[in-house]
Structure formats: structure tokens, C-alpha cells
Amino acid sequence: MLGYAFMGDAHSRALAATRQLDGALDPRLVSISGRDEAAREEARSRLGWAEGVADWREQVADERVGLFVNGGPNSLHAEPAIAAARAGKHVLCEKPLARDAAEARATWQAAEEAEVVHMTGFNYRFVPAVRAARRIVESGELGEIVHFRARYLQSWGWDAPHSWRFDRSASGTGAIGDLGAHSIDLARYLVGEIASVSAVVRTFVPGREIDDAYVATVEFASGAIGTLEASRLATGRINHHAWEINGSKGSLAFDQERMNELLVGDARGFERVLEHGDWWPPGHIVGWGDTFTFEYLHLFGAIAGRHQVAPEGATFEDGYRCAEVCDAIVRSAASRAQQEVTYA
């Protein structure tokens, strides 16, 4: 695994948990990489990795490694992921897959050409309530889908110290790629392909190179319309990720801060349905970290040949298509005009 900070914690915990939930699995944590030796060694020891290395290239060349997990900064997504795929490793890369659509497309193409299993880390696809929502949409129970709205709001950005997340060359975008990418992926997962966008993007904190917030209206290929927004300056919001789908026969609504609940609506109002997956008895809820465990269980099944990553998981193609929407949002804001989204 490349990276040992926030995502390093989440992925390492999930890898360990797969042993408990599937007795056939026993992943070996070969090595963790990162530049800061002291921080890397602390993480290696605490998270259970056998070795720590300074350069991800050592991991790509390591014959013991079958799966390369990329949890590094956005600027280190494409090159290591491409190198790992070309070395015959299966690859899980955190979102956004790359800083822009061109990088993302190259990463997707390299993984396809290498014929390795590849996954983009859109872990919210593995929230049980989200999975239930997709089943309901696919069943036709909601009728014709006419609207999707999503918002992803956090507040840490006002006085945050400078980091790679505020550097355009390192991150590509700000709230768009960091938060908006999740909403875009769920919009595609639940409703379908996005055909056009019209957006406003703003940087409010002086000295920042990237966006603090954006708002976009979207049109889906199906004819449905939608609204997307994200901000890292929404004071009082810690990790508010919510969406709603409206159809001719019913609606669905979800709030990540109440992640075991799916609201199912009809003309009389909404009913709360508890959704927590199949691992625990009814009423025993799951948490945010469990989404990574479910993600790995799905990925390992794909590596073993039991199923494909798509459509339940997000492939590098999904990561690329999300990047095209992100790029279109940036173009729309710059041009002050609606932008079509085209896909390779």
C-alpha cells in the first residue's frame, strides 16, 4: 500500500477485518510506503504491515505483491497505478482516480491492457442502504426517474493548514474531486450517465489555488435532471453526504450521517427502512469503516474470478467517467456556459 495517513488507517483496518468475515481469506500485508520514515514506521507497526519502504517503485517490483493499494495524494495516483498494472499487479486506487480525465483515461487504459483487476475507491457504493437503493431503482418500483439531488458538505476548510489538498498541481481540484466525486459516482451508480453540466465554482479563502465549493445542475442521458453541490466551508457540517431520488411512483432519500437508514417515499410521505447488510443479525448496524471491508470482500471475489468488479464496484472506467464530469464542471464554471460530457 502506498500511503499511511487517513486512508492508510481505513484500508489497513478493512484488510484485517476480511479475515474475520471470510475464513477463506488471509491477506498478507507485505509493505507500506511513504516518504516520512518516522510516520511510516509508526503506521507500519500499528497497522500490522511487515515492512516499510520509502519508494513505491520497490513495491511494484516486489514479486510477493499481488495487489497494489494506492492511498497516496492525487498527484501520485496515475503513475504508481499504471506502473503496478504493467507489472501485473491488481490495483485498487483511491478516488479521484486522477487529477483530470486525461490522466484517468491513461490509468484505465493501462489496467485494461495489462488485464489486471482494477477498482476505484468509491467506498460509498458499499453502504448497505445504497446497495438497497440501487436494487429498488433497478426493480422499477420508483417508476420514471426524474430528479437526483446530492450534497456533500464539510467545514474543515476555513482554517485548515496548507497541505497538498490545496495545491492544484498535487490535487487537481478541491471540493470537486475530494467530495463531489463521491456524489457524481453515486449519481452514475443510481441513475445513469451524466450528459451535460452547468456549474458555478468558487474559491473563498484568500491564497487558495483550488475550489472551496461548487454547485452544478446536471442532465442525465435518460432525460432526468439533477443538482450537485459540495463545500469544505459549510460551518457546522462535519461529514454531511446526502442524496435523494425522485421518480414518478416513489422516492428514495439517504443521509450518510444516518448511514443505516434508507428513506422510502410515496405520496403519503417517507418511511424509514433499516439497512445494514448481511453480516450481523437484524438491527445490528454497520459503520463507515465497514464500507472499506465490504469493498475488499468484493474486490477479492473479483480477483478470485467469482464475479466482475462492475457493476457493483467502481472500475477504473468508472473513475475515468467521473473525472470527465469533474472536468466538465470546471469548464462550465470557466466558460459560464453549459458543457456536454463526452466519454472515450
C-alpha positions as CSV (number, residue, x, y, z in Angstrom):
1,M,0.0,0.0,0.0
2,L,1.1,3.5,-0.9
3,G,0.2,5.9,1.9
4,Y,-0.1,5.7,5.6
5,A,-2.3,8.6,6.8
6,F,-6.1,8.7,6.9
7,M,-6.7,6.3,4.0
8,G,-3.9,4.1,5.3
9,D,-5.8,3.6,8.5
10,A,-9.1,2.8,6.8
11,H,-7.7,0.4,4.3
12,S,-5.4,-1.4,6.8
13,R,-8.3,-1.9,9.2
14,A,-10.5,-3.3,6.4
15,L,-7.9,-5.7,5.1
16,A,-7.5,-7.1,8.6
17,A,-11.3,-7.4,9.0
18,T,-11.7,-9.5,5.9
19,R,-10.0,-12.4,7.7
20,Q,-12.8,-12.4,10.3
21,L,-15.7,-12.2,7.9
22,D,-14.4,-14.7,5.3
23,G,-12.4,-17.6,6.6
24,A,-11.1,-18.3,3.1
25,L,-9.2,-15.0,3.1
26,D,-5.8,-14.4,4.7
27,P,-4.3,-11.3,3.1
28,R,-0.6,-10.7,3.9
29,L,0.3,-7.1,4.4
30,V,3.6,-7.1,2.7
31,S,4.7,-3.4,2.7
32,I,3.6,0.1,3.2
33,S,5.3,3.0,1.6
34,G,5.7,6.7,2.3
35,R,8.4,9.4,2.4
36,D,8.4,10.3,6.1
37,E,10.3,7.5,7.8
38,A,9.2,8.1,11.3
39,A,5.5,8.4,10.4
40,R,5.7,5.4,8.1
41,E,7.3,3.2,10.8
42,E,4.7,4.3,13.3
43,A,1.9,3.3,10.9
44,R,3.7,0.1,9.8
45,S,3.9,-1.1,13.4
46,R,0.4,0.0,14.5
47,L,-1.4,-1.2,11.3
48,G,0.4,-4.6,11.0
49,W,2.4,-4.2,7.9
50,A,5.5,-6.5,7.6
51,E,7.8,-3.9,6.0
52,G,8.0,-0.2,5.3
53,V,9.7,1.3,2.2
54,A,10.4,4.8,1.1
55,D,9.7,4.3,-2.6
56,W,6.5,2.8,-4.1
57,R,8.6,1.5,-7.0
58,E,10.0,-1.1,-4.7
59,Q,6.5,-2.4,-4.1
60,V,5.7,-2.5,-7.8
61,A,8.9,-4.6,-8.4
62,D,8.2,-6.9,-5.4
63,E,7.1,-10.3,-6.7
64,R,5.4,-11.0,-3.4
65,V,2.8,-8.3,-4.0
66,G,-0.3,-9.3,-5.8
67,L,-2.5,-6.3,-5.0
68,F,-1.2,-2.7,-5.0
69,V,-3.4,-0.3,-3.0
70,N,-2.9,3.4,-3.8
71,G,-3.9,5.6,-1.0
72,G,-1.5,8.4,-1.8
73,P,-2.1,12.1,-2.8
74,N,-3.9,12.7,-6.1
75,S,-0.7,13.5,-7.9
76,L,0.5,10.0,-7.0
77,H,-2.5,8.2,-8.3
78,A,-1.8,7.7,-12.0
79,E,1.9,6.9,-12.3
80,P,2.1,4.3,-9.5
81,A,-1.2,2.7,-10.5
82,I,-0.1,2.5,-14.1
83,A,3.3,1.0,-13.2
84,A,1.7,-1.5,-10.8
85,A,-0.8,-2.7,-13.5
86,R,2.0,-3.0,-16.1
87,A,3.9,-5.1,-13.5
88,G,0.9,-7.5,-13.3
89,K,-0.5,-6.3,-10.0
90,H,-4.2,-6.0,-9.4
91,V,-4.8,-2.3,-8.3
92,L,-7.2,-0.5,-6.0
93,C,-6.7,3.3,-6.3
94,E,-8.4,5.8,-4.1
95,K,-10.7,8.4,-5.6
96,P,-10.4,10.6,-7.5
97,L,-8.7,8.2,-9.9
98,A,-6.5,11.1,-11.2
99,R,-6.2,14.9,-11.3
100,D,-8.1,15.1,-14.6
101,A,-9.8,13.0,-17.2
102,A,-6.7,12.6,-19.4
103,E,-4.7,11.1,-16.5
104,A,-7.7,8.9,-15.5
105,R,-8.2,7.6,-19.0
106,A,-4.5,6.7,-19.3
107,T,-4.7,4.8,-15.9
108,W,-7.8,2.9,-17.0
109,Q,-6.3,2.0,-20.4
110,A,-3.1,0.7,-18.8
111,A,-5.0,-1.5,-16.4
112,E,-7.2,-2.9,-19.2
113,E,-4.2,-3.6,-21.4
114,A,-2.5,-5.4,-18.6
115,E,-5.7,-7.4,-18.0
116,V,-5.5,-7.0,-14.2
117,V,-8.4,-6.4,-11.9
118,H,-8.9,-2.7,-11.1
119,M,-11.1,-0.8,-8.7
120,T,-11.6,2.9,-7.9
121,G,-12.1,3.5,-4.2
122,F,-15.7,4.7,-4.2
123,N,-16.5,3.0,-1.0
124,Y,-20.0,4.6,-0.6
125,R,-21.2,2.1,-3.2
126,F,-20.8,-0.5,-0.4
127,V,-23.1,1.2,2.1
128,P,-25.9,-1.4,2.5
129,A,-28.6,1.3,2.2
130,V,-27.0,2.5,-1.1
131,R,-27.0,-1.1,-2.4
132,A,-30.6,-1.4,-1.4
133,A,-31.4,1.8,-3.2
134,R,-29.9,0.5,-6.5
135,R,-32.0,-2.7,-6.2
136,I,-35.1,-0.6,-5.8
137,V,-34.3,1.7,-8.8
138,E,-33.5,-1.3,-11.0
139,S,-36.8,-3.0,-10.0
140,G,-38.8,-0.2,-11.5
141,E,-40.5,0.5,-8.2
142,L,-39.9,4.2,-8.4
143,G,-41.2,4.5,-12.0
144,E,-39.6,7.0,-14.2
145,I,-36.6,8.7,-12.5
146,V,-37.0,12.5,-13.0
147,H,-34.6,14.0,-10.4
148,F,-31.5,13.3,-8.4
149,R,-30.1,15.8,-5.9
150,A,-26.9,15.4,-3.8
151,R,-24.9,17.5,-1.4
152,Y,-21.6,16.8,0.3
153,L,-20.7,19.3,3.0
154,Q,-17.8,19.6,5.4
155,S,-16.5,22.6,7.4
156,W,-12.8,21.9,8.0
157,G,-11.6,24.1,5.1
158,W,-11.8,27.5,6.7
159,D,-8.7,27.4,8.8
160,A,-7.0,24.3,7.6
161,P,-3.2,24.4,7.4
162,H,-1.7,24.3,3.9
163,S,-1.4,20.8,2.5
164,W,-1.3,19.0,-0.8
165,R,-5.1,19.2,-0.8
166,F,-4.9,23.0,-1.5
167,D,-2.2,22.7,-4.2
168,R,-3.6,22.5,-7.7
169,S,-0.6,20.5,-9.1
170,A,-1.0,17.9,-6.3
171,S,-4.8,17.7,-6.1
172,G,-6.2,18.8,-9.4
173,T,-9.3,20.3,-7.9
174,G,-10.6,20.9,-4.4
175,A,-14.1,20.2,-3.2
176,I,-15.0,19.0,-6.7
177,G,-12.6,16.0,-6.7
178,D,-12.4,15.5,-2.9
179,L,-16.2,15.5,-2.2
180,G,-18.1,16.0,-5.4
181,A,-16.5,12.9,-7.0
182,H,-18.4,10.7,-4.5
183,S,-21.8,12.4,-5.4
184,I,-21.0,12.1,-9.1
185,D,-20.2,8.4,-8.8
186,L,-23.4,7.7,-6.8
187,A,-25.4,9.7,-9.4
188,R,-24.0,7.4,-12.1
189,Y,-24.4,4.3,-10.0
190,L,-28.1,5.0,-9.1
191,V,-29.5,7.0,-12.0
192,G,-27.1,6.6,-15.0
193,E,-24.7,8.5,-17.2
194,I,-24.4,12.3,-16.9
195,A,-24.7,14.0,-20.3
196,S,-24.2,17.7,-19.5
197,V,-23.5,20.1,-16.7
198,S,-23.8,23.8,-15.8
199,A,-21.8,24.9,-12.8
200,V,-20.5,27.6,-10.6
201,V,-17.2,27.1,-8.8
202,R,-15.8,29.3,-6.1
203,T,-12.7,29.8,-4.1
204,F,-13.5,31.9,-1.0
205,V,-10.4,31.6,1.2
206,P,-7.7,34.0,0.0
207,G,-4.5,32.4,-1.4
208,R,-6.1,29.1,-2.3
209,E,-5.3,27.6,-5.8
210,I,-8.3,25.3,-5.8
211,D,-12.1,25.4,-5.3
212,D,-13.7,25.6,-1.9
213,A,-17.2,24.9,-3.2
214,Y,-19.2,24.2,-6.3
215,V,-22.8,24.0,-7.4
216,A,-23.9,22.2,-10.6
217,T,-27.1,21.3,-12.4
218,V,-26.8,18.1,-14.5
219,E,-28.8,16.4,-17.2
220,F,-28.7,12.6,-17.4
221,A,-28.7,10.6,-20.6
222,S,-32.0,9.2,-19.5
223,G,-33.6,12.6,-19.5
224,A,-33.6,13.0,-15.7
225,I,-32.2,16.2,-14.2
226,G,-30.2,16.8,-11.0
227,T,-28.4,19.1,-8.7
228,L,-25.0,18.5,-7.1
229,E,-23.1,20.6,-4.6
230,A,-20.1,20.3,-2.4
231,S,-18.3,22.6,0.0
232,R,-15.5,22.3,2.5
233,L,-16.6,25.6,4.1
234,A,-20.1,24.6,5.4
235,T,-19.7,25.6,9.0
236,G,-21.4,23.1,11.3
237,R,-21.3,20.2,8.8
238,I,-18.8,17.5,9.7
239,N,-19.4,14.9,7.0
240,H,-22.8,15.6,5.6
241,H,-23.3,13.5,2.5
242,A,-26.9,13.2,1.4
243,W,-28.9,12.4,-1.8
244,E,-32.4,12.0,-2.9
245,I,-34.0,10.3,-6.0
246,N,-37.5,11.3,-7.2
247,G,-39.5,9.1,-9.5
248,S,-43.0,9.0,-10.9
249,K,-44.1,6.4,-8.4
250,G,-41.8,7.0,-5.4
251,S,-38.7,8.5,-4.0
252,L,-35.6,7.5,-2.0
253,A,-33.5,9.6,0.4
254,F,-30.3,9.0,2.2
255,D,-28.0,10.8,4.7
256,Q,-24.5,9.4,5.3
257,E,-24.6,10.6,8.9
258,R,-27.5,8.1,9.4
259,M,-26.0,5.6,7.1
260,N,-28.0,2.5,8.2
261,E,-31.3,4.2,7.2
262,L,-32.9,4.5,3.8
263,L,-36.0,6.6,3.4
264,V,-38.5,5.2,1.0
265,G,-41.3,7.6,0.0
266,D,-44.6,7.7,-1.8
267,A,-47.5,10.1,-2.0
268,R,-48.1,9.7,1.8
269,G,-44.5,10.6,2.8
270,F,-41.3,8.8,3.7
271,E,-40.9,5.6,5.7
272,R,-37.6,4.8,7.4
273,V,-36.1,1.4,6.5
274,L,-33.1,0.0,8.4
275,E,-30.4,-1.4,6.0
276,H,-27.3,-2.9,7.5
277,G,-26.2,-5.7,5.2
278,D,-26.0,-9.5,5.8
279,W,-23.1,-9.7,8.3
280,W,-24.8,-9.1,11.6
281,P,-28.3,-10.0,12.9
282,P,-31.2,-7.6,12.2
283,G,-30.9,-4.3,14.0
284,H,-27.1,-4.5,14.4
285,I,-25.8,-1.6,12.4
286,V,-22.6,-1.1,10.4
287,G,-20.3,1.9,10.4
288,W,-18.3,4.0,7.9
289,G,-15.2,1.8,8.2
290,D,-17.1,-1.3,7.3
291,T,-17.7,0.1,3.8
292,F,-14.0,-0.5,3.1
293,T,-14.2,-4.1,4.4
294,F,-17.2,-4.8,2.1
295,E,-15.2,-3.1,-0.7
296,Y,-12.3,-5.5,-0.2
297,L,-14.5,-8.6,0.1
298,H,-16.0,-7.7,-3.3
299,L,-12.5,-7.0,-4.8
300,F,-11.1,-10.3,-3.6
301,G,-14.1,-12.1,-5.1
302,A,-13.3,-10.4,-8.4
303,I,-9.7,-11.4,-8.2
304,A,-10.7,-15.0,-7.4
305,G,-12.9,-15.0,-10.5
306,R,-16.2,-15.3,-8.7
307,H,-17.6,-12.1,-10.3
308,Q,-16.6,-8.9,-12.0
309,V,-15.8,-5.6,-10.2
310,A,-18.6,-3.9,-12.1
311,P,-21.4,-3.0,-11.8
312,E,-21.5,-3.2,-8.0
313,G,-18.0,-1.9,-7.6
314,A,-16.3,1.0,-9.4
315,T,-13.7,0.1,-12.0
316,F,-11.1,2.4,-13.4
317,E,-13.5,3.1,-16.2
318,D,-16.0,4.4,-13.6
319,G,-13.1,6.5,-12.1
320,Y,-12.4,7.9,-15.6
321,R,-16.0,8.7,-16.4
322,C,-16.3,10.5,-13.0
323,A,-13.3,12.6,-14.0
324,E,-14.9,13.6,-17.2
325,V,-17.8,15.1,-15.3
326,C,-15.4,16.8,-12.9
327,D,-13.6,18.3,-15.8
328,A,-16.9,19.5,-17.4
329,I,-17.8,21.2,-14.1
330,V,-14.5,23.1,-14.3
331,R,-15.1,24.0,-17.9
332,S,-18.6,25.1,-17.3
333,A,-17.6,27.4,-14.5
334,A,-14.8,29.0,-16.5
335,S,-17.0,29.5,-19.6
336,R,-20.2,30.4,-17.8
337,A,-22.0,28.0,-20.2
338,Q,-23.4,24.5,-20.2
339,Q,-20.9,21.8,-21.1
340,E,-21.6,18.5,-22.7
341,V,-19.8,15.5,-21.2
342,T,-18.2,13.2,-23.7
343,Y,-16.7,9.8,-22.9
344,A,-14.0,7.8,-24.5
